Amino acid sequence: IEASDILLVNEHEMAQLLGIDEPENDDWDSFDWWHALDELRGFGFEQAIVTLGGDGSVVLDGTADDPEHRVQRIAPVRVKAVDTTGCGDSFMGTVLAGLASGLALSEAAELASYVSAYAATGYGAQASYGNAAQIREAFEEEAAAKIDSIYHTALENRLAVTRALPEVSRGLNVDRL
């Protein structure tokens, strides 16, 4: 944990880590997320995502300039789930890809909600993962424009990083990597 910059845990892992009780009846809507952010700071985390299974996730971002963006609830994406195997992995992978592409933590988590929801509509882990076109098509009515916008931002950021990479790599100390 000490070597991590961003914490990604589910609600049970967060409660265990912080030594706090989970809310009665799994009512995470009434949970004091500001307290959780303060407690996580005590562990050295300024940023975290807490997944809530079928209830979405919460992004805790102590680095956000606007205090209103420090605690953000990410709504669940509702699907007819047939198998949740691999949903956590697809969520985490999408968050990491989004961050590597320059998305904000909350944008990456929102995109990850769609990708992991899509994964729940198929059987197995990797076999249920979709590509960008499949995910856009699956959520066409609900959020195609939002998904396109996030993917477009990620693509633009990735292109900018790719163009800058040769210049940046000249200054890297490979021994430290």
LINZI-V628114 format. One record per run of one state. SS is the DSSP state (helix for helix, strand for strand, loop for the rest). FROM is the first residue (numbers start at 1). TO is the last residue. If there is no record, write none. Layout:
# LINZI-V628114
SS|FROM|TO ; SS|FROM|TO
This chain:
# LINZI-V628114
loop|1|5 ; strand|6|10 ; helix|11|18 ; loop|19|23 ; helix|24|26 ; loop|27|32 ; helix|33|42 ; loop|43|46 ; strand|47|51 ; loop|52|52 ; helix|53|55 ; loop|56|56 ; strand|57|61 ; loop|62|66 ; helix|67|69 ; loop|70|70 ; strand|71|74 ; loop|75|86 ; helix|87|100 ; loop|101|104 ; helix|105|119 ; loop|120|125 ; helix|126|128 ; loop|129|131 ; helix|132|138 ; loop|139|139 ; helix|140|170 ; loop|171|173 ; helix|174|176 ; loop|177|177
